[in-house]
Structures are given as C-alpha cells and as structure tokens.
Amino acid sequence: MTLLQVDLAGKPLACELSVRAEQALAARATPLVAEMELYFSCLIRKQVRFPDALRVGIQSVRVSDQLTLCFRPVMTRACRVADVEDRPELEAFPIARPEAFLPRWLTLDFRRGEWTGEFGY
C-alpha cells in the first residue's frame, strides 16, 4: 500500500493506493483520472468516478505520469425524481469557497477488474 501526499488547489490531500491499484496503474497504457464528485441535489452524495479523460475547468492535480486526481462539485437542474427519466442532467456547482469542500483523503483500489474509490473529510 502506498500513501501519497498531494496538494489539490492549495489544500493537502492524502491518497492511499492499494497494492492492486499500484499494479493496475503500472499496467495501464494511458493515465487514470480519478474524479471525486460531490453531488448536490435534494441530498448530498460523494462518489469517485473514473472518466476516460480529464474534464476541462475542474480542480485537478497530476500525481504521476499514470494518475491525475480531480474534484468536481455538481448539482442537478431538477430536484423532483418524477421530473427525471434516466439520469439527471448535471451542471457545475458554483461554490463561493471551494477550498472548504475539498476532500482530505482518497483511497483507490482495483478489484475484479474495476476501479473503486472513496473520499472523505
């Protein structure tokens, strides 16, 4: 297990990689993007996503040639579940003090051929 300390938008972030995650990163042909999504809607949800590419305009830090970490606060346009047929449309959530919402830690693992992650405060 590896513990990396990085700076994300001026705040420290501890990133823990499992042994499986380290091995999977080393075997990748392209860098992994791990996106910490803070989702504001009727409720708040935290989720780590692994998009194919880095999104433009979000807080990010390149940890190594093989790993980039991002923070993306988003919100839905509608709060009523009945108004949404499939997935709600997301838009960037403008936060007056984004540094107050930046996570303090992130764990990444690779299990059964899938990336998993969790972050917190």
Z-matrix of the N, CA and C atoms (Angstrom, degrees):
N
C 1 1.442
C 2 1.528 1 108.39
N 3 1.327 2 115.82 1 138.14
C 4 1.459 3 121.79 2 -179.79
C 5 1.515 4 109.98 3 -118.87
N 6 1.330 5 116.85 4 136.07
C 7 1.451 6 122.16 5 175.58
C 8 1.523 7 107.98 6 -112.45
N 9 1.333 8 115.76 7 119.19
C 10 1.458 9 121.99 8 179.35
C 11 1.521 10 109.23 9 -109.00
N 12 1.300 11 117.27 10 137.34
C 13 1.463 12 122.39 11 174.23
C 14 1.522 13 107.17 12 -107.30
N 15 1.324 14 116.60 13 120.76
C 16 1.462 15 120.87 14 179.92
C 17 1.519 16 109.36 15 -128.03
N 18 1.310 17 115.25 16 165.64
C 19 1.454 18 122.27 17 176.96
C 20 1.523 19 107.45 18 -109.29
N 21 1.315 20 116.94 19 119.69
C 22 1.459 21 122.07 20 177.69
C 23 1.520 22 108.02 21 -116.03
N 24 1.317 23 116.02 22 108.41
C 25 1.464 24 122.90 23 179.24
C 26 1.527 25 111.95 24 53.75
N 27 1.339 26 116.41 25 40.74
C 28 1.455 27 120.29 26 175.42
C 29 1.516 28 115.51 27 88.33
N 30 1.327 29 117.76 28 1.00
C 31 1.468 30 120.47 29 178.53
C 32 1.521 31 109.73 30 -121.47
N 33 1.349 32 116.64 31 143.58
C 34 1.467 33 118.73 32 178.92
C 35 1.527 34 111.62 33 -71.80
N 36 1.322 35 115.23 34 142.35
C 37 1.461 36 122.50 35 177.20
C 38 1.521 37 107.73 36 -133.40
N 39 1.335 38 116.54 37 124.38
C 40 1.460 39 121.54 38 176.56
C 41 1.522 40 107.94 39 -92.51
N 42 1.320 41 116.73 40 121.77
C 43 1.464 42 122.20 41 -179.11
C 44 1.518 43 108.87 42 -115.24
N 45 1.323 44 116.01 43 118.24
C 46 1.457 45 121.75 44 -179.84
C 47 1.519 46 109.97 45 -105.22
N 48 1.322 47 116.07 46 123.68
C 49 1.463 48 122.35 47 178.19
C 50 1.523 49 109.09 48 -107.56
N 51 1.325 50 116.88 49 128.55
C 52 1.455 51 120.11 50 175.00
C 53 1.528 52 108.79 51 -70.83
N 54 1.324 53 116.53 52 166.42
C 55 1.466 54 120.89 53 177.03
C 56 1.523 55 109.63 54 -60.10
N 57 1.351 56 117.08 55 -40.96
C 58 1.480 57 120.56 56 178.55
C 59 1.526 58 110.87 57 -63.00
N 60 1.345 59 116.90 58 -39.02
C 61 1.467 60 120.49 59 179.14
C 62 1.526 61 110.74 60 -65.53
N 63 1.326 62 116.75 61 -41.79
C 64 1.467 63 120.41 62 177.47
C 65 1.523 64 110.88 63 -60.02
N 66 1.321 65 116.58 64 -44.89
C 67 1.462 66 121.10 65 -179.48
C 68 1.532 67 111.07 66 -65.03
N 69 1.333 68 116.70 67 -42.35
C 70 1.467 69 120.40 68 -179.82
C 71 1.522 70 111.01 69 -67.15
N 72 1.336 71 117.95 70 -37.74
C 73 1.468 72 120.86 71 177.10
C 74 1.527 73 110.45 72 -63.00
N 75 1.310 74 116.11 73 -43.90
C 76 1.469 75 120.56 74 -178.72
C 77 1.526 76 111.68 75 -63.43
N 78 1.337 77 116.80 76 -27.98
C 79 1.469 78 121.01 77 -177.60
C 80 1.527 79 113.07 78 -88.13
N 81 1.324 80 118.03 79 -9.20
C 82 1.468 81 121.08 80 -176.99
C 83 1.516 82 112.01 81 -73.17
N 84 1.333 83 115.12 82 145.24
C 85 1.469 84 121.19 83 174.83
C 86 1.527 85 110.64 84 -86.82
N 87 1.334 86 117.08 85 -23.86
C 88 1.465 87 122.09 86 -179.33
C 89 1.527 88 109.10 87 -126.69
N 90 1.332 89 117.33 88 155.48
C 91 1.465 90 119.95 89 179.65
C 92 1.533 91 111.96 90 -64.99
N 93 1.311 92 115.68 91 149.60
C 94 1.462 93 122.68 92 175.58
C 95 1.519 94 108.94 93 -91.55
N 96 1.330 95 116.71 94 135.66
C 97 1.459 96 122.46 95 172.60
C 98 1.519 97 106.61 96 -107.78
N 99 1.333 98 117.00 97 119.28
C 100 1.461 99 122.57 98 176.17
C 101 1.522 100 107.15 99 -108.60
N 102 1.317 101 115.96 100 113.42
C 103 1.466 102 122.56 101 -173.38
C 104 1.528 103 109.67 102 -108.28
N 105 1.322 104 116.37 103 116.50
C 106 1.461 105 121.75 104 176.69
C 107 1.525 106 107.49 105 -86.44
N 108 1.324 107 115.67 106 108.53
C 109 1.462 108 120.77 107 -175.92
C 110 1.523 109 109.77 108 -100.95
N 111 1.320 110 116.19 109 123.33
C 112 1.457 111 122.61 110 173.35
C 113 1.512 112 106.33 111 -106.21
N 114 1.330 113 115.37 112 112.00
C 115 1.469 114 123.26 113 -168.55
C 116 1.514 115 109.31 114 -105.19
N 117 1.335 116 116.46 115 116.30
C 118 1.456 117 122.47 116 178.06
C 119 1.521 118 108.71 117 -102.42
N 120 1.306 119 116.50 118 125.48
C 121 1.461 120 122.53 119 177.06
C 122 1.515 121 105.82 120 -151.14
N 123 1.305 122 116.87 121 -136.02
C 124 1.459 123 119.69 122 173.41
C 125 1.526 124 108.99 123 -66.10
N 126 1.320 125 115.30 124 -31.27
C 127 1.459 126 123.44 125 176.14
C 128 1.523 127 107.68 126 -127.94
N 129 1.327 128 116.29 127 173.08
C 130 1.464 129 120.42 128 176.84
C 131 1.523 130 108.18 129 -108.47
N 132 1.338 131 116.50 130 137.28
C 133 1.460 132 121.42 131 179.01
C 134 1.524 133 108.61 132 -132.21
N 135 1.336 134 115.43 133 141.67
C 136 1.466 135 121.55 134 174.02
C 137 1.515 136 106.94 135 -111.09
N 138 1.338 137 116.33 136 135.48
C 139 1.449 138 120.02 137 179.60
C 140 1.524 139 108.91 138 -153.21
N 141 1.340 140 115.98 139 140.88
C 142 1.456 141 120.34 140 174.16
C 143 1.521 142 107.08 141 -98.89
N 144 1.326 143 116.15 142 125.24
C 145 1.461 144 122.44 143 179.27
C 146 1.523 145 108.39 144 -113.72
N 147 1.314 146 115.32 145 158.30
C 148 1.457 147 121.37 146 -178.71
C 149 1.525 148 108.80 147 -127.81
N 150 1.353 149 117.27 148 75.32
C 151 1.471 150 120.07 149 -178.81
C 152 1.523 151 111.12 150 -69.46
N 153 1.312 152 115.46 151 161.04
C 154 1.468 153 120.84 152 179.89
C 155 1.519 154 112.81 153 -69.34
N 156 1.322 155 115.99 154 -25.21
C 157 1.470 156 119.57 155 -177.53
C 158 1.522 157 110.04 156 -144.23
N 159 1.301 158 115.09 157 159.13
C 160 1.453 159 122.33 158 177.45
C 161 1.523 160 109.43 159 -71.49
N 162 1.321 161 116.68 160 130.58
C 163 1.472 162 120.52 161 177.38
C 164 1.520 163 109.30 162 -78.89
N 165 1.290 164 115.90 163 147.25
C 166 1.465 165 122.05 164 -179.95
C 167 1.524 166 109.28 165 -78.54
N 168 1.329 167 116.49 166 139.17
C 169 1.453 168 121.35 167 171.21
C 170 1.515 169 116.26 168 84.20
N 171 1.331 170 119.43 169 15.57
C 172 1.455 171 119.19 170 177.02
C 173 1.526 172 109.43 171 -116.34
N 174 1.343 173 116.43 172 157.68
C 175 1.458 174 121.64 173 -179.98
C 176 1.524 175 109.13 174 -62.82
N 177 1.326 176 117.62 175 125.57
C 178 1.459 177 120.00 176 179.55
C 179 1.519 178 110.27 177 -147.60
N 180 1.338 179 114.98 178 160.49
C 181 1.455 180 121.70 179 175.62
C 182 1.524 181 107.32 180 -144.59
N 183 1.321 182 115.27 181 133.37
C 184 1.467 183 120.87 182 176.83
C 185 1.524 184 107.34 183 -86.10
N 186 1.306 185 116.47 184 114.38
C 187 1.459 186 122.18 185 -177.38
C 188 1.522 187 110.59 186 -82.65
N 189 1.332 188 116.10 187 -41.26
C 190 1.457 189 122.35 188 179.61
C 191 1.523 190 107.91 189 -156.01
N 192 1.323 191 116.20 190 -177.44
C 193 1.468 192 119.61 191 175.63
C 194 1.517 193 111.39 192 -63.15
N 195 1.321 194 117.74 193 -21.31
C 196 1.462 195 121.86 194 -174.96
C 197 1.526 196 114.30 195 -107.73
N 198 1.354 197 119.29 196 -3.17
C 199 1.468 198 120.11 197 -174.17
C 200 1.518 199 112.48 198 -146.12
N 201 1.334 200 115.29 199 128.45
C 202 1.466 201 122.96 200 171.96
C 203 1.521 202 108.01 201 -124.52
N 204 1.335 203 116.53 202 133.82
C 205 1.465 204 122.06 203 178.30
C 206 1.519 205 109.24 204 -109.01
N 207 1.342 206 116.56 205 142.06
C 208 1.459 207 121.71 206 -177.86
C 209 1.522 208 110.27 207 -135.55
N 210 1.330 209 115.26 208 155.61
C 211 1.458 210 122.45 209 172.60
C 212 1.519 211 107.68 210 -123.80
N 213 1.335 212 116.22 211 126.66
C 214 1.462 213 120.84 212 -175.45
C 215 1.539 214 111.01 213 -134.81
N 216 1.332 215 118.15 214 99.32
C 217 1.466 216 119.41 215 172.86
C 218 1.534 217 109.37 216 -80.67
N 219 1.318 218 117.06 217 130.92
C 220 1.462 219 121.76 218 -179.79
C 221 1.528 220 109.89 219 -135.10
N 222 1.317 221 115.18 220 165.04
C 223 1.464 222 121.07 221 175.69
C 224 1.522 223 108.51 222 -142.72
N 225 1.320 224 115.90 223 159.97
C 226 1.461 225 119.86 224 176.16
C 227 1.524 226 108.36 225 -89.38
N 228 1.306 227 114.74 226 158.57
C 229 1.464 228 119.20 227 177.42
C 230 1.521 229 111.24 228 -82.17
N 231 1.339 230 116.53 229 -23.95
C 232 1.466 231 121.20 230 179.74
C 233 1.519 232 108.24 231 -130.56
N 234 1.330 233 116.65 232 148.12
C 235 1.451 234 120.87 233 -178.95
C 236 1.524 235 111.44 234 -102.85
N 237 1.303 236 118.19 235 -23.39
C 238 1.462 237 121.09 236 -177.62
C 239 1.530 238 110.31 237 -76.27
N 240 1.324 239 116.61 238 124.38
C 241 1.455 240 121.77 239 -179.72
C 242 1.528 241 110.23 240 -61.67
N 243 1.303 242 118.14 241 -35.59
C 244 1.464 243 121.78 242 -178.95
C 245 1.531 244 111.93 243 -63.98
N 246 1.336 245 117.45 244 -22.02
C 247 1.463 246 121.45 245 -179.40
C 248 1.531 247 112.74 246 -80.97
N 249 1.319 248 117.45 247 -9.94
C 250 1.460 249 121.80 248 -174.73
C 251 1.520 250 109.60 249 -113.47
N 252 1.346 251 116.68 250 123.64
C 253 1.460 252 120.63 251 -179.30
C 254 1.524 253 112.25 252 -83.38
N 255 1.316 254 118.46 253 -48.42
C 256 1.461 255 121.40 254 -176.63
C 257 1.519 256 108.54 255 -117.19
N 258 1.308 257 117.03 256 -99.86
C 259 1.461 258 122.26 257 175.68
C 260 1.522 259 108.51 258 -103.29
N 261 1.329 260 117.72 259 139.17
C 262 1.464 261 118.84 260 178.02
C 263 1.525 262 110.79 261 -67.99
N 264 1.299 263 115.45 262 146.42
C 265 1.462 264 120.64 263 176.77
C 266 1.522 265 108.29 264 -74.20
N 267 1.335 266 116.01 265 131.00
C 268 1.462 267 120.97 266 -177.73
C 269 1.514 268 110.87 267 -104.41
N 270 1.314 269 114.24 268 152.13
C 271 1.454 270 120.19 269 172.26
C 272 1.521 271 107.74 270 -140.48
N 273 1.327 272 116.15 271 159.40
C 274 1.458 273 120.48 272 179.18
C 275 1.521 274 109.20 273 -60.23
N 276 1.317 275 115.92 274 142.31
C 277 1.458 276 121.30 275 179.54
C 278 1.519 277 107.83 276 -102.19
N 279 1.320 278 117.33 277 111.62
C 280 1.471 279 119.44 278 -178.49
C 281 1.531 280 110.22 279 -74.32
N 282 1.316 281 115.94 280 114.00
C 283 1.460 282 121.53 281 -178.95
C 284 1.523 283 107.82 282 -106.96
N 285 1.338 284 116.49 283 129.60
C 286 1.465 285 120.99 284 -178.18
C 287 1.530 286 111.20 285 -64.10
N 288 1.336 287 117.95 286 -39.74
C 289 1.464 288 122.30 287 179.30
C 290 1.527 289 108.98 288 -125.46
N 291 1.335 290 119.69 289 77.02
C 292 1.464 291 121.44 290 -175.93
C 293 1.516 292 113.60 291 -58.80
N 294 1.338 293 117.64 292 -29.50
C 295 1.465 294 119.71 293 -179.56
C 296 1.527 295 112.18 294 -61.69
N 297 1.319 296 117.89 295 -24.95
C 298 1.468 297 121.35 296 178.38
C 299 1.526 298 111.93 297 -71.39
N 300 1.309 299 118.06 298 -18.74
C 301 1.458 300 122.42 299 -176.61
C 302 1.537 301 113.23 300 -107.25
N 303 1.313 302 117.68 301 -4.24
C 304 1.463 303 120.36 302 -179.22
C 305 1.526 304 110.15 303 -66.96
N 306 1.319 305 117.91 304 133.07
C 307 1.465 306 121.28 305 179.57
C 308 1.526 307 112.14 306 -63.89
N 309 1.333 308 115.22 307 158.51
C 310 1.465 309 121.43 308 176.97
C 311 1.516 310 112.09 309 -100.11
N 312 1.341 311 117.06 310 -24.90
C 313 1.460 312 119.75 311 -178.60
C 314 1.521 313 111.18 312 -145.40
N 315 1.330 314 113.71 313 155.56
C 316 1.459 315 122.64 314 178.83
C 317 1.523 316 107.75 315 -145.91
N 318 1.331 317 117.15 316 135.13
C 319 1.460 318 121.22 317 172.85
C 320 1.521 319 107.87 318 -118.08
N 321 1.321 320 116.47 319 138.46
C 322 1.460 321 122.80 320 178.11
C 323 1.516 322 109.67 321 -125.52
N 324 1.330 323 115.34 322 138.49
C 325 1.454 324 121.48 323 178.47
C 326 1.522 325 108.17 324 -140.85
N 327 1.321 326 116.28 325 165.93
C 328 1.455 327 122.84 326 177.80
C 329 1.521 328 106.76 327 -134.00
N 330 1.343 329 116.29 328 107.00
C 331 1.460 330 122.20 329 -175.68
C 332 1.518 331 110.51 330 -126.85
N 333 1.306 332 115.29 331 134.24
C 334 1.469 333 121.42 332 176.36
C 335 1.532 334 112.27 333 50.52
N 336 1.328 335 115.65 334 39.76
C 337 1.453 336 120.23 335 176.86
C 338 1.521 337 115.42 336 78.30
N 339 1.335 338 118.13 337 10.28
C 340 1.469 339 122.76 338 -177.74
C 341 1.532 340 110.52 339 -127.78
N 342 1.322 341 115.79 340 141.70
C 343 1.461 342 120.88 341 173.18
C 344 1.518 343 108.98 342 -78.50
N 345 1.333 344 116.46 343 139.32
C 346 1.462 345 121.84 344 174.48
C 347 1.517 346 107.58 345 -132.08
N 348 1.312 347 115.74 346 154.70
C 349 1.457 348 119.64 347 179.41
C 350 1.501 349 111.23 348 -158.87
N 351 1.315 350 114.18 349 160.13
C 352 1.454 351 122.00 350 177.79
C 353 1.527 352 107.41 351 -148.66
N 354 1.328 353 116.82 352 143.28
C 355 1.461 354 119.43 353 176.01
C 356 1.508 355 110.14 354 -135.97
N 357 1.337 356 115.30 355 162.21
C 358 1.463 357 118.94 356 -178.02
C 359 1.508 358 112.48 357 -161.12
N 360 1.333 359 113.36 358 -173.67
C 361 1.459 360 121.83 359 -170.96
C 362 1.502 361 112.88 360 -121.41
